[in-house]
Amino acid sequence: MIEFRGVTKQYPDGTVAVGGVDLVVPPRTTTVLVGTSGSGKTTLLRMINRMVDPTDGAVLIDGTDVATVDPVRLRRSIGYVMQNSGLLPHRTVLDNVMTVPLLKGTRRQTARARAMELLETVGLDASLAQKYPAQLSGGQQQRVGVARGLAADPNILLMDEPFGAVDPLVRQELQQELRRLQRELGKTVVFVTHDIDEAFLLGDQVVLLRTGGRVVQSGEPAEFLASPADDFVSGFVGADRGRRRLRLEEVGGRRVVVDEDGRPAGVLEP
Ligand SMILES: Nc1ncnc2c1ncn2[C@@H]1O[C@H](COP(=O)(O)OP(=O)(O)OP(=O)(O)O)[C@@H](O)[C@H]1O
C-alpha cells in the first residue's frame, strides 16, 4: 500500500506543484492520476520513488516513510515507465530490459532468461531482442519500456503517460495489454494521464487533480459520472456532453443503449 500524508511540494521558485495531498493507493490495483497540464500528476508520482522529495508531509510504502530509504535502492525496487520509453539508444532491446536486474546483482544468464520471458509477456517477438530501440515502432518501444519496468519484478509500477506519444489505435492496443497484464500480474500500478477516458478504462481508483496539485475527487470511475463533486469535475469527465448521456431504446425486442444522437453504444444484458 502506498500512502500520501499531507504531501506538499513547493519548488524553490514558489510554484506549489502538489498542495496537501492525502491519498491511499491500495495494493494490487491500478490508481490513475488524471488532471490538466501542470496539476502536479508527475510530481506526485515521482515522490513515490524519491525522484522528487516532498517539502511537507510524507509518502509511505507499506508503512515505511520513503524518506528513510536509500533513493537508489528504492528506485531499483520500483518499476518506472515513461512517455518516450526512456530506452538507452545504444543498447539492444534485451540489454535495456536486463539493465536493472544486472545492477541489482542478478546473474547474467538468469537476467537474460527473465528478459526474454518478459518480452513475450508484453507481446513482443523474441526476434526483436537484438534490435536497437530506433529500429522499433513507437508502440513496440513502449512495450519494451513496460518490460523493462517489470524486469526487477517490482511490487509497484509507476507509469507516466506511457501511451501518450503513440497513435490512437496502438494506444488502444497497449491499454488492453496493460489490463491483461494487470489481471495476470496484480501489481500496484500508479498511472498518470491527462485523458479521462484512459483513466476510466484503466483505473480501479481515479484521482482527479487540479492546478495547485489538489485532489478534487477520488474514487471508482463510475462515481465520477454518478456524482461529480462539482462543476469542474462534471466538465472534466464530460458528464455534460452527449457521449456520456446514454439512454435505452427498444430495438427488435432487445434493449439497446444509445447516445444522445441515437448512435448505438451497446446492448443491455437481459
Ligand atoms: N523543477 C521544477 N521547478 C519549478 N517548477 C516545477 C518543476 N517541476 C514542475 N514544476 C511545476 O509544478 C507544476 C506541476 O508540474 P507537474 O509536471 O507535476 O504537472 P503535471 O500534471 O504532470 O503536468 P503535465 O501533464 O503537463 O506533465 C507545474 O506548474 C510545473 O510547471
The ligand as an ORCA input file, in Angstrom:
! r2SCAN-3c Opt
* xyz 0 1
  N      11.680     21.571    -11.224
  C      10.651     22.416    -11.194
  N      10.819     23.703    -10.800
  C       9.777     24.557    -10.757
  N       8.510     24.229    -11.071
  C       8.283     22.972    -11.461
  C       9.323     21.991    -11.557
  N       8.787     20.829    -11.971
  C       7.468     21.062    -12.143
  N       7.159     22.332    -11.836
  C       5.835     22.962    -11.878
  O       4.971     22.255    -10.995
  C       3.658     22.163    -11.533
  C       3.246     20.711    -11.630
  O       4.077     20.043    -12.582
  P       3.867     18.519    -12.981
  O       4.853     18.196    -14.043
  O       3.854     17.689    -11.766
  O       2.388     18.563    -13.584
  P       1.647     17.502    -14.489
  O       0.244     17.465    -14.015
  O       2.388     16.226    -14.518
  O       1.697     18.205    -15.910
  P       1.812     17.579    -17.381
  O       0.524     16.850    -17.632
  O       1.940     18.801    -18.233
  O       3.011     16.700    -17.410
  C       3.698     22.889    -12.872
  O       3.253     24.203    -12.678
  C       5.176     22.887    -13.231
  O       5.497     23.971    -14.040
*
